[in-house]
């Protein structure tokens, strides 16, 4: 792993799919699948008829054939659903996971990693968002069952993940402290997952993957290294120019005239402190050019994590028309990227590209009926009886307020779950014939895309990216 110079970013939902990860791993760099909402993506692929048969190929390799067949029988539609028919719903993942949801999470993550690892001996990683807590343990277990080599976790302080990995690899019960708003004291709401409940006698000891947390400061890096009970094998240091969610600026919030959060010197990572921790590290956020890779190595990094330039390559899961439109807009100087401080239900800043017919446009945003039917970015809150309730800042504001949320916290929130599913061609169709619109994200630095493509020839591959970043000396 120390010799890996390029980590392909784990971009969700489904942008960093098994095809992209496999293609990067074939080039002897670290291919990474996104673990976000894989249960939903897997189910919708099956409802599309599983073009190419890849999901069924992964299911055939799952250790429990009966479980795999049960999921296939439930969700697979031969020939695929009709174009105007909605996808069948699946249960949202809450703090009480039914047996069927646990099985689906395990199987979906197994299939994605299994497919990414076929036909090569390179490393494959999986990326999870710590913010999405409830599915993380069965998802991790499914990835471990498939032999995942590296686990990457960001969007939070994942102190518990190394211990969870250790327990799951031994086939033992793992626990996770659930963050609940309004909880008094040190809490007490815990998630629990027992591999034996899902796999039974098939549960066995498995090799342990490496663990790389994503952090945005030297302080957080030191917390991870010194306070984790399990092993931290390296660090990914991500800056605010990266796509997707960003850490908020440190200190008092200051905004530009366009309403974007402004980052300053306090947000610059002290790499000397990082080096003193003695672990390999990779830099992320606007490192998608060979000269930036060299700067990172000169600064003591093992390499870089790169997302945006891979997001628009041929093998990524992003819709082909979106890739083409963005690449052409890059060459025409028409791309507008905003760090939106309020769009995400999480409360974290989120990068959004302004594109017609997407939720980035005010007219399209207001046309959508606000609802939360996927629920990955819901927040847990404590009920008067000490139980746990769930609400989403992007749902109907009236419902959000009734569940104890503040109206001002719901203003301008966009449904990332449905928007990101639309990005990869899995948009839900509503009963009123409304089809969910995309919400496209990427990092600030698009120069690498411009250097790899042209207006006349916008297509490029993941191997083109790697050759570009690692030129032969």
Secondary structure as the mmCIF struct_conf table of DSSP 4:
data_model
#
loop_
_struct_conf.conf_type_id
_struct_conf.id
_struct_conf.beg_label_comp_id
_struct_conf.beg_label_asym_id
_struct_conf.beg_label_seq_id
_struct_conf.end_label_comp_id
_struct_conf.end_label_asym_id
_struct_conf.end_label_seq_id
TURN_TY1_P TURN_TY1_P1 UNK A 2 UNK A 3
STRN STRN1 UNK A 6 UNK A 8
HELX_LH_PP_P HELX_LH_PP_P1 UNK A 11 UNK A 11
TURN_TY1_P TURN_TY1_P2 UNK A 12 UNK A 15
BEND BEND1 UNK A 16 UNK A 16
HELX_RH_AL_P HELX_RH_AL_P1 UNK A 18 UNK A 26
TURN_TY1_P TURN_TY1_P3 UNK A 27 UNK A 28
BEND BEND2 UNK A 29 UNK A 29
STRN STRN2 UNK A 30 UNK A 30
STRN STRN3 UNK A 31 UNK A 34
TURN_TY1_P TURN_TY1_P4 UNK A 36 UNK A 37
HELX_RH_AL_P HELX_RH_AL_P2 UNK A 38 UNK A 47
TURN_TY1_P TURN_TY1_P5 UNK A 48 UNK A 49
HELX_RH_3T_P HELX_RH_3T_P1 UNK A 51 UNK A 53
HELX_RH_AL_P HELX_RH_AL_P3 UNK A 54 UNK A 61
BEND BEND3 UNK A 62 UNK A 63
HELX_RH_AL_P HELX_RH_AL_P4 UNK A 65 UNK A 75
TURN_TY1_P TURN_TY1_P6 UNK A 78 UNK A 79
TURN_TY1_P TURN_TY1_P7 UNK A 83 UNK A 84
BEND BEND4 UNK A 85 UNK A 85
HELX_LH_PP_P HELX_LH_PP_P2 UNK A 86 UNK A 89
BEND BEND5 UNK A 95 UNK A 96
HELX_RH_AL_P HELX_RH_AL_P5 UNK A 99 UNK A 116
TURN_TY1_P TURN_TY1_P8 UNK A 117 UNK A 119
BEND BEND6 UNK A 122 UNK A 122
STRN STRN4 UNK A 124 UNK A 129
TURN_TY1_P TURN_TY1_P9 UNK A 130 UNK A 131
BEND BEND7 UNK A 132 UNK A 132
TURN_TY1_P TURN_TY1_P10 UNK A 134 UNK A 135
HELX_RH_AL_P HELX_RH_AL_P6 UNK A 136 UNK A 145
TURN_TY1_P TURN_TY1_P11 UNK A 146 UNK A 147
STRN STRN5 UNK A 150 UNK A 154
BEND BEND8 UNK A 155 UNK A 156
TURN_TY1_P TURN_TY1_P12 UNK A 159 UNK A 160
HELX_RH_AL_P HELX_RH_AL_P7 UNK A 161 UNK A 169
TURN_TY1_P TURN_TY1_P13 UNK A 170 UNK A 171
STRN STRN6 UNK A 174 UNK A 177
HELX_LH_PP_P HELX_LH_PP_P3 UNK A 178 UNK A 179
STRN STRN7 UNK A 181 UNK A 181
TURN_TY1_P TURN_TY1_P14 UNK A 182 UNK A 182
TURN_TY1_P TURN_TY1_P15 UNK A 185 UNK A 186
STRN STRN8 UNK A 190 UNK A 193
HELX_RH_AL_P HELX_RH_AL_P8 UNK A 195 UNK A 199
HELX_RH_3T_P HELX_RH_3T_P2 UNK A 200 UNK A 202
HELX_LH_PP_P HELX_LH_PP_P4 UNK A 207 UNK A 209
STRN STRN9 UNK A 210 UNK A 215
BEND BEND9 UNK A 216 UNK A 217
HELX_RH_AL_P HELX_RH_AL_P9 UNK A 218 UNK A 227
BEND BEND10 UNK A 229 UNK A 230
STRN STRN10 UNK A 234 UNK A 238
TURN_TY1_P TURN_TY1_P16 UNK A 240 UNK A 241
BEND BEND11 UNK A 242 UNK A 244
STRN STRN11 UNK A 245 UNK A 246
HELX_LH_PP_P HELX_LH_PP_P5 UNK A 247 UNK A 249
BEND BEND12 UNK A 250 UNK A 252
STRN STRN12 UNK A 255 UNK A 255
TURN_TY1_P TURN_TY1_P17 UNK A 257 UNK A 258
BEND BEND13 UNK A 259 UNK A 259
STRN STRN13 UNK A 260 UNK A 261
HELX_LH_PP_P HELX_LH_PP_P6 UNK A 262 UNK A 263
HELX_RH_3T_P HELX_RH_3T_P3 UNK A 265 UNK A 267
BEND BEND14 UNK A 268 UNK A 268
HELX_RH_AL_P HELX_RH_AL_P10 UNK A 271 UNK A 276
TURN_TY1_P TURN_TY1_P18 UNK A 277 UNK A 278
BEND BEND15 UNK A 279 UNK A 279
STRN STRN14 UNK A 281 UNK A 284
BEND BEND16 UNK A 285 UNK A 286
BEND BEND17 UNK A 289 UNK A 289
HELX_RH_AL_P HELX_RH_AL_P11 UNK A 290 UNK A 298
TURN_TY1_P TURN_TY1_P19 UNK A 299 UNK A 300
BEND BEND18 UNK A 302 UNK A 302
STRN STRN15 UNK A 303 UNK A 306
HELX_RH_AL_P HELX_RH_AL_P12 UNK A 308 UNK A 311
TURN_TY1_P TURN_TY1_P20 UNK A 312 UNK A 312
BEND BEND19 UNK A 313 UNK A 313
TURN_TY1_P TURN_TY1_P21 UNK A 314 UNK A 315
BEND BEND20 UNK A 316 UNK A 318
HELX_RH_AL_P HELX_RH_AL_P13 UNK A 320 UNK A 332
TURN_TY1_P TURN_TY1_P22 UNK A 333 UNK A 333
STRN STRN16 UNK A 337 UNK A 340
BEND BEND21 UNK A 341 UNK A 344
TURN_TY1_P TURN_TY1_P23 UNK A 345 UNK A 346
BEND BEND22 UNK A 347 UNK A 348
STRN STRN17 UNK A 349 UNK A 353
TURN_TY1_P TURN_TY1_P24 UNK A 356 UNK A 357
BEND BEND23 UNK A 358 UNK A 358
TURN_TY1_P TURN_TY1_P25 UNK A 359 UNK A 360
BEND BEND24 UNK A 361 UNK A 361
HELX_RH_AL_P HELX_RH_AL_P14 UNK A 362 UNK A 367
BEND BEND25 UNK A 368 UNK A 368
HELX_LH_PP_P HELX_LH_PP_P7 UNK A 369 UNK A 370
BEND BEND26 UNK A 373 UNK A 374
TURN_TY1_P TURN_TY1_P26 UNK A 376 UNK A 377
STRN STRN18 UNK A 379 UNK A 382
TURN_TY1_P TURN_TY1_P27 UNK A 384 UNK A 385
BEND BEND27 UNK A 386 UNK A 386
STRN STRN19 UNK A 388 UNK A 391
TURN_TY1_P TURN_TY1_P28 UNK A 393 UNK A 394
BEND BEND28 UNK A 395 UNK A 395
HELX_RH_AL_P HELX_RH_AL_P15 UNK A 397 UNK A 402
TURN_TY1_P TURN_TY1_P29 UNK A 403 UNK A 404
HELX_RH_3T_P HELX_RH_3T_P4 UNK A 407 UNK A 410
TURN_TY1_P TURN_TY1_P30 UNK A 411 UNK A 412
HELX_RH_AL_P HELX_RH_AL_P16 UNK A 416 UNK A 423
TURN_TY1_P TURN_TY1_P31 UNK A 424 UNK A 425
STRN STRN20 UNK A 429 UNK A 429
TURN_TY1_P TURN_TY1_P32 UNK A 431 UNK A 432
BEND BEND29 UNK A 433 UNK A 433
STRN STRN21 UNK A 435 UNK A 435
HELX_LH_PP_P HELX_LH_PP_P8 UNK A 436 UNK A 438
BEND BEND30 UNK A 444 UNK A 444
HELX_RH_AL_P HELX_RH_AL_P17 UNK A 447 UNK A 452
BEND BEND31 UNK A 455 UNK A 456
HELX_RH_AL_P HELX_RH_AL_P18 UNK A 462 UNK A 469
BEND BEND32 UNK A 470 UNK A 470
#
